[in-house]
Amino acid sequence: MTNQRERPLAILELLAPHAAGLPLHVVADRLGIPRSATHRLLGDLRASGYVRQDEEGGPYRLTARIASLAFTYLSANGITDIAQPVLDRLAEQAGELVRLAVIDGDRLTWVAKAQGARHGLRYDPDPDAGAEVRLSCTANGYAWLGTMEDDAALELVARQGFSAGAEAGPGAPRGVAGLLDSLKETRRRGYAVAHETYEAGTSAMAAAIRRPGSGSVCGTVSIAGPSARLTGARMEALAQVLLGAAEELAAASGASPLFAPALARVA
């Protein structure tokens, strides 16, 4: 059950990936909040301009004000000016979706992207900017977890929970042993590879972004696309391009507070 102070934020996070909105009873049941309290919280959020309800009894959905806040924050932190040219160039070279995620405490969060696919299938999942990366079933998650000791990596995954069933693709590891095997391969290779772990029919590769000097990890950059196009051989061919982009982003990381070093974690 969500505690009272976290309830408004939990509602916003729940509504974020649902563009069509959710009815009151679904919001209440998923968050474990009494329906009367949920109605009051949604009313407050609607009065503040963060949530709208187009008709009485209809679903609640987020307004553009949330997106405006996010873009204002990213712009103020300089992340778009710093990272976007690198992401655009990598997307053009790869011909696939490129995304950047940054570490915020013990979370990995999507903040920017560039689409390089110009024809055929386009991979462009939702949600995106501002959403938390699923660590147990994404290349970005493996790239970050692979930079730490196994115990620390498992602690973060346990806190977030293993993705399974409808939450993950058919190739996702179903337990600790499978995840540790993926992390071992990531360390050996120098970058992460994920085949149908997040979603059926898609593959991705990702590299950690390390701050110059300290070597601390501040984010990850990835290439993702349809598995039919982003094959193992194709990813091998793109490896040096991806790692080069990670180095470019690392060199520019000092110019934005969003690229802050990860907070210390208990191993």
C-alpha positions as a LaTeX table, in Angstrom:
\begin{tabular}{lrrr}
\hline
Residue & $x$ (\AA) & $y$ (\AA) & $z$ (\AA) \\
\hline
Met1 & 0.00 & 0.00 & 0.00 \\
Thr2 & 1.31 & 3.46 & $-0.96$ \\
Asn3 & 1.88 & 5.79 & 2.00 \\
Gln4 & $-0.03$ & 9.08 & 2.09 \\
Arg5 & 2.86 & 11.34 & 1.18 \\
Glu6 & 3.72 & 9.28 & $-1.90$ \\
Arg7 & 0.16 & 8.92 & $-3.19$ \\
Pro8 & $-0.02$ & 11.91 & $-5.60$ \\
Leu9 & 3.32 & 11.00 & $-7.18$ \\
Ala10 & 2.32 & 7.33 & $-7.39$ \\
Ile11 & $-0.83$ & 8.32 & $-9.28$ \\
Leu12 & 1.17 & 10.40 & $-11.76$ \\
Glu13 & 3.64 & 7.56 & $-12.31$ \\
Leu14 & 0.80 & 5.07 & $-12.80$ \\
Leu15 & $-0.97$ & 7.28 & $-15.36$ \\
Ala16 & 2.21 & 8.14 & $-17.30$ \\
Pro17 & 2.30 & 5.06 & $-19.59$ \\
His18 & $-1.46$ & 5.11 & $-20.19$ \\
Ala19 & $-2.19$ & 7.75 & $-22.83$ \\
Ala20 & $-5.89$ & 6.84 & $-22.89$ \\
Gly21 & $-6.10$ & 7.22 & $-19.14$ \\
Leu22 & $-7.36$ & 4.95 & $-16.37$ \\
Pro23 & $-10.69$ & 4.90 & $-14.52$ \\
Leu24 & $-10.75$ & 5.80 & $-10.84$ \\
His25 & $-11.32$ & 2.24 & $-9.62$ \\
Val26 & $-8.29$ & 0.94 & $-11.53$ \\
Val27 & $-6.04$ & 3.66 & $-10.08$ \\
Ala28 & $-7.32$ & 2.92 & $-6.57$ \\
Asp29 & $-7.00$ & $-0.86$ & $-6.85$ \\
Arg30 & $-3.53$ & $-0.86$ & $-8.39$ \\
Leu31 & $-2.13$ & 1.50 & $-5.78$ \\
Gly32 & $-4.03$ & 0.07 & $-2.83$ \\
Ile33 & $-5.65$ & 3.41 & $-2.00$ \\
Pro34 & $-9.29$ & 3.66 & $-0.84$ \\
Arg35 & $-11.51$ & 4.86 & $-3.65$ \\
Ser36 & $-12.76$ & 7.85 & $-1.68$ \\
Ala37 & $-9.17$ & 8.99 & $-1.09$ \\
Thr38 & $-8.27$ & 8.31 & $-4.72$ \\
His39 & $-11.18$ & 10.47 & $-5.87$ \\
Arg40 & $-10.00$ & 13.30 & $-3.63$ \\
Leu41 & $-6.37$ & 13.03 & $-4.81$ \\
Leu42 & $-7.38$ & 12.96 & $-8.47$ \\
Gly43 & $-9.56$ & 16.00 & $-7.85$ \\
Asp44 & $-6.61$ & 17.86 & $-6.36$ \\
Leu45 & $-4.36$ & 16.89 & $-9.29$ \\
Arg46 & $-7.06$ & 17.97 & $-11.74$ \\
Ala47 & $-7.46$ & 21.32 & $-9.98$ \\
Ser48 & $-3.68$ & 21.80 & $-10.21$ \\
Gly49 & $-3.71$ & 21.12 & $-13.94$ \\
Tyr50 & $-1.74$ & 17.86 & $-13.92$ \\
Val51 & $-4.65$ & 15.50 & $-14.61$ \\
Arg52 & $-7.79$ & 15.84 & $-16.69$ \\
Gln53 & $-11.07$ & 13.97 & $-17.00$ \\
Asp54 & $-12.86$ & 14.64 & $-20.27$ \\
Glu55 & $-16.28$ & 13.48 & $-19.08$ \\
Glu56 & $-17.94$ & 12.66 & $-15.79$ \\
Gly57 & $-17.09$ & 9.10 & $-14.80$ \\
Gly58 & $-14.51$ & 8.82 & $-17.59$ \\
Pro59 & $-10.83$ & 7.90 & $-17.31$ \\
Tyr60 & $-8.25$ & 10.21 & $-15.81$ \\
Arg61 & $-5.19$ & 11.07 & $-17.89$ \\
Leu62 & $-2.15$ & 13.29 & $-17.58$ \\
Thr63 & $-2.09$ & 16.73 & $-19.14$ \\
Ala64 & 0.71 & 18.31 & $-21.17$ \\
Arg65 & 1.79 & 20.21 & $-18.06$ \\
Ile66 & 3.76 & 17.17 & $-16.89$ \\
Ala67 & 5.64 & 17.01 & $-20.20$ \\
Ser68 & 6.27 & 20.75 & $-20.04$ \\
Leu69 & 7.85 & 20.39 & $-16.60$ \\
Ala70 & 10.04 & 17.52 & $-17.79$ \\
Phe71 & 11.26 & 19.35 & $-20.89$ \\
Thr72 & 11.91 & 22.52 & $-18.90$ \\
Tyr73 & 13.96 & 20.58 & $-16.37$ \\
Leu74 & 15.99 & 18.77 & $-19.03$ \\
Ser75 & 16.61 & 21.99 & $-20.91$ \\
Ala76 & 17.70 & 23.82 & $-17.75$ \\
Asn77 & 20.17 & 21.06 & $-16.98$ \\
Gly78 & 21.68 & 21.27 & $-20.45$ \\
Ile79 & 21.14 & 17.59 & $-21.21$ \\
Thr80 & 19.50 & 18.20 & $-24.59$ \\
Asp81 & 22.23 & 20.58 & $-25.78$ \\
Ile82 & 24.97 & 18.20 & $-24.64$ \\
Ala83 & 23.62 & 14.79 & $-25.56$ \\
Gln84 & 21.27 & 15.27 & $-28.51$ \\
Pro85 & 23.93 & 15.81 & $-31.21$ \\
Val86 & 25.71 & 12.64 & $-30.09$ \\
Leu87 & 22.45 & 10.67 & $-30.00$ \\
Asp88 & 21.39 & 11.98 & $-33.42$ \\
Arg89 & 24.70 & 10.98 & $-34.98$ \\
Leu90 & 24.64 & 7.52 & $-33.42$ \\
Ala91 & 21.03 & 6.99 & $-34.54$ \\
Glu92 & 21.96 & 7.93 & $-38.11$ \\
Gln93 & 24.92 & 5.54 & $-38.10$ \\
Ala94 & 22.93 & 2.68 & $-36.58$ \\
Gly95 & 19.66 & 3.30 & $-38.40$ \\
Glu96 & 17.82 & 2.41 & $-35.19$ \\
Leu97 & 16.42 & 3.95 & $-32.02$ \\
Val98 & 19.07 & 5.40 & $-29.71$ \\
Arg99 & 18.29 & 6.30 & $-26.09$ \\
Leu100 & 20.08 & 7.88 & $-23.18$ \\
Ala101 & 19.41 & 7.03 & $-19.53$ \\
Val102 & 20.97 & 8.70 & $-16.49$ \\
Ile103 & 21.47 & 7.42 & $-12.96$ \\
Asp104 & 19.40 & 9.17 & $-10.32$ \\
Gly105 & 20.24 & 7.68 & $-6.93$ \\
Asp106 & 19.38 & 4.00 & $-7.25$ \\
Arg107 & 17.29 & 4.45 & $-10.39$ \\
Leu108 & 18.11 & 4.51 & $-14.08$ \\
Thr109 & 15.83 & 6.94 & $-15.95$ \\
Trp110 & 15.25 & 7.59 & $-19.67$ \\
Val111 & 15.94 & 11.24 & $-20.55$ \\
Ala112 & 16.56 & 11.55 & $-24.31$ \\
Lys113 & 16.34 & 9.66 & $-27.60$ \\
Ala114 & 16.90 & 9.85 & $-31.35$ \\
Gln115 & 15.20 & 7.74 & $-34.02$ \\
Gly116 & 17.43 & 6.56 & $-36.83$ \\
Ala117 & 15.02 & 4.19 & $-38.61$ \\
Arg118 & 13.84 & 5.88 & $-41.81$ \\
His119 & 11.97 & 2.99 & $-43.44$ \\
Gly120 & 10.44 & $-0.37$ & $-42.59$ \\
Leu121 & 9.80 & $-1.30$ & $-38.98$ \\
Arg122 & 10.40 & 1.39 & $-36.37$ \\
Tyr123 & 10.93 & 0.53 & $-32.72$ \\
Asp124 & 9.76 & 3.38 & $-30.51$ \\
Pro125 & 8.35 & 2.11 & $-27.20$ \\
Asp126 & 6.32 & 3.99 & $-24.64$ \\
Pro127 & 6.77 & 5.27 & $-22.02$ \\
Asp128 & 10.00 & 7.11 & $-22.64$ \\
Ala129 & 11.47 & 10.27 & $-21.12$ \\
Gly130 & 11.09 & 10.24 & $-17.36$ \\
Ala131 & 10.30 & 6.54 & $-17.13$ \\
Glu132 & 12.37 & 4.23 & $-14.98$ \\
Val133 & 14.42 & 1.62 & $-16.84$ \\
Arg134 & 13.60 & $-2.01$ & $-16.01$ \\
Leu135 & 16.94 & $-3.33$ & $-14.82$ \\
Ser136 & 16.34 & $-7.09$ & $-15.07$ \\
Cys137 & 15.31 & $-7.20$ & $-18.72$ \\
Thr138 & 16.95 & $-4.33$ & $-20.64$ \\
Ala139 & 20.34 & $-3.80$ & $-22.22$ \\
Asn140 & 20.61 & $-0.46$ & $-20.41$ \\
Gly141 & 19.94 & $-2.22$ & $-17.12$ \\
Tyr142 & 22.59 & $-4.85$ & $-17.83$ \\
Ala143 & 25.10 & $-2.18$ & $-18.88$ \\
Trp144 & 24.71 & $-0.42$ & $-15.53$ \\
Leu145 & 24.46 & $-3.53$ & $-13.35$ \\
Gly146 & 27.52 & $-4.99$ & $-15.06$ \\
Thr147 & 29.68 & $-2.18$ & $-13.66$ \\
Met148 & 29.08 & $-3.21$ & $-10.04$ \\
Glu149 & 29.58 & $-6.26$ & $-7.85$ \\
Asp150 & 26.95 & $-9.00$ & $-8.14$ \\
Asp151 & 25.56 & $-8.38$ & $-4.65$ \\
Ala152 & 25.00 & $-4.69$ & $-5.33$ \\
Ala153 & 23.41 & $-5.47$ & $-8.70$ \\
Leu154 & 21.05 & $-8.02$ & $-7.18$ \\
Glu155 & 20.08 & $-5.58$ & $-4.44$ \\
Leu156 & 18.91 & $-3.04$ & $-7.01$ \\
Val157 & 17.02 & $-5.65$ & $-9.02$ \\
Ala158 & 15.37 & $-7.04$ & $-5.89$ \\
Arg159 & 14.26 & $-3.55$ & $-4.92$ \\
Gln160 & 12.66 & $-3.01$ & $-8.32$ \\
Gly161 & 11.54 & $-6.61$ & $-8.84$ \\
Phe162 & 12.22 & $-9.13$ & $-11.59$ \\
Ser163 & 10.26 & $-8.54$ & $-14.77$ \\
Ala164 & 8.39 & $-11.65$ & $-15.81$ \\
Gly165 & 5.40 & $-12.77$ & $-17.83$ \\
Ala166 & 3.63 & $-9.89$ & $-19.57$ \\
Glu167 & 6.17 & $-7.42$ & $-18.16$ \\
Ala168 & 9.09 & $-8.85$ & $-20.13$ \\
Gly169 & 10.02 & $-10.56$ & $-23.38$ \\
Pro170 & 10.52 & $-14.31$ & $-23.87$ \\
Gly171 & 14.29 & $-14.00$ & $-23.53$ \\
Ala172 & 14.26 & $-12.27$ & $-20.14$ \\
Pro173 & 16.09 & $-14.06$ & $-17.31$ \\
Arg174 & 13.61 & $-15.64$ & $-14.91$ \\
Gly175 & 15.84 & $-15.71$ & $-11.88$ \\
Val176 & 19.12 & $-14.77$ & $-10.28$ \\
Ala177 & 21.28 & $-17.31$ & $-12.14$ \\
Gly178 & 20.12 & $-16.12$ & $-15.56$ \\
Leu179 & 20.63 & $-12.48$ & $-14.67$ \\
Leu180 & 24.14 & $-13.09$ & $-13.34$ \\
Asp181 & 25.03 & $-14.93$ & $-16.55$ \\
Ser182 & 23.92 & $-11.88$ & $-18.54$ \\
Leu183 & 26.00 & $-9.57$ & $-16.35$ \\
Lys184 & 29.04 & $-11.84$ & $-16.69$ \\
Glu185 & 28.74 & $-11.68$ & $-20.49$ \\
Thr186 & 28.30 & $-7.90$ & $-20.33$ \\
Arg187 & 31.56 & $-7.49$ & $-18.40$ \\
Arg188 & 33.42 & $-9.82$ & $-20.75$ \\
Arg189 & 32.13 & $-8.07$ & $-23.86$ \\
Gly190 & 32.43 & $-4.50$ & $-22.60$ \\
Tyr191 & 28.84 & $-3.67$ & $-23.51$ \\
Ala192 & 25.43 & $-5.26$ & $-22.92$ \\
Val193 & 23.34 & $-7.23$ & $-25.39$ \\
Ala194 & 19.69 & $-8.17$ & $-24.96$ \\
His195 & 17.72 & $-10.39$ & $-27.35$ \\
Glu196 & 13.94 & $-10.27$ & $-26.82$ \\
Thr197 & 14.37 & $-9.67$ & $-23.10$ \\
Tyr198 & 12.27 & $-6.52$ & $-22.87$ \\
Glu199 & 9.81 & $-7.21$ & $-25.64$ \\
Ala200 & 9.27 & $-10.03$ & $-28.17$ \\
Gly201 & 10.81 & $-9.30$ & $-31.56$ \\
Thr202 & 13.20 & $-6.60$ & $-30.35$ \\
Ser203 & 16.90 & $-6.52$ & $-29.52$ \\
Ala204 & 19.16 & $-3.93$ & $-27.96$ \\
Met205 & 22.73 & $-3.16$ & $-26.99$ \\
Ala206 & 23.96 & $-0.65$ & $-24.43$ \\
Ala207 & 27.14 & 0.79 & $-22.96$ \\
Ala208 & 27.84 & 2.46 & $-19.64$ \\
Ile209 & 28.89 & 6.11 & $-19.57$ \\
Arg210 & 31.78 & 6.65 & $-17.16$ \\
Arg211 & 32.86 & 10.06 & $-15.93$ \\
Pro212 & 36.45 & 10.93 & $-16.92$ \\
Gly213 & 38.95 & 10.65 & $-14.10$ \\
Ser214 & 36.79 & 8.95 & $-11.48$ \\
Gly215 & 35.39 & 6.27 & $-13.77$ \\
Ser216 & 32.06 & 6.42 & $-11.90$ \\
Val217 & 29.05 & 5.49 & $-14.01$ \\
Cys218 & 26.58 & 8.31 & $-14.66$ \\
Gly219 & 24.35 & 6.80 & $-17.34$ \\
Thr220 & 23.93 & 4.44 & $-20.26$ \\
Val221 & 23.40 & 4.79 & $-24.00$ \\
Ser222 & 21.69 & 2.17 & $-26.14$ \\
Ile223 & 20.73 & 1.11 & $-29.65$ \\
Ala224 & 17.47 & $-0.83$ & $-30.02$ \\
Gly225 & 15.42 & $-2.14$ & $-32.91$ \\
Pro226 & 13.61 & $-5.11$ & $-34.45$ \\
Ser227 & 15.51 & $-8.39$ & $-33.92$ \\
Ala228 & 15.24 & $-9.17$ & $-37.62$ \\
Arg229 & 17.41 & $-6.13$ & $-38.34$ \\
Leu230 & 19.46 & $-5.78$ & $-35.16$ \\
Thr231 & 21.04 & $-9.21$ & $-35.29$ \\
Gly232 & 24.03 & $-10.45$ & $-33.32$ \\
Ala233 & 26.31 & $-9.77$ & $-36.27$ \\
Arg234 & 24.89 & $-6.27$ & $-36.72$ \\
Met235 & 25.44 & $-5.47$ & $-33.06$ \\
Glu236 & 29.04 & $-6.63$ & $-33.26$ \\
Ala237 & 29.53 & $-4.29$ & $-36.22$ \\
Leu238 & 28.04 & $-1.40$ & $-34.23$ \\
Ala239 & 29.92 & $-2.07$ & $-31.00$ \\
Gln240 & 32.76 & 0.39 & $-31.54$ \\
Val241 & 30.37 & 3.09 & $-32.72$ \\
Leu242 & 28.29 & 2.64 & $-29.56$ \\
Leu243 & 31.33 & 2.66 & $-27.29$ \\
Gly244 & 32.62 & 5.77 & $-29.06$ \\
Ala245 & 29.33 & 7.56 & $-28.39$ \\
Ala246 & 29.52 & 6.54 & $-24.74$ \\
Glu247 & 33.00 & 8.08 & $-24.56$ \\
Glu248 & 31.75 & 11.31 & $-26.16$ \\
Leu249 & 28.90 & 11.55 & $-23.67$ \\
Ala250 & 31.31 & 10.84 & $-20.83$ \\
Ala251 & 33.65 & 13.62 & $-21.95$ \\
Ala252 & 30.73 & 16.08 & $-21.95$ \\
Ser253 & 29.16 & 14.80 & $-18.73$ \\
Gly254 & 30.67 & 17.45 & $-16.48$ \\
Ala255 & 28.60 & 20.16 & $-18.14$ \\
Ser256 & 25.25 & 18.93 & $-16.82$ \\
Pro257 & 24.19 & 18.21 & $-13.22$ \\
Leu258 & 22.00 & 15.40 & $-14.55$ \\
Phe259 & 25.18 & 13.45 & $-15.20$ \\
Ala260 & 25.91 & 13.33 & $-11.47$ \\
Pro261 & 27.84 & 10.33 & $-10.18$ \\
Ala262 & 25.74 & 7.51 & $-8.80$ \\
Leu263 & 25.20 & 7.64 & $-5.07$ \\
Ala264 & 27.18 & 5.18 & $-2.98$ \\
Arg265 & 25.43 & 1.85 & $-2.55$ \\
Val266 & 25.85 & $-0.86$ & 0.04 \\
Ala267 & 27.35 & $-3.93$ & $-1.62$ \\
\hline
\end{tabular}
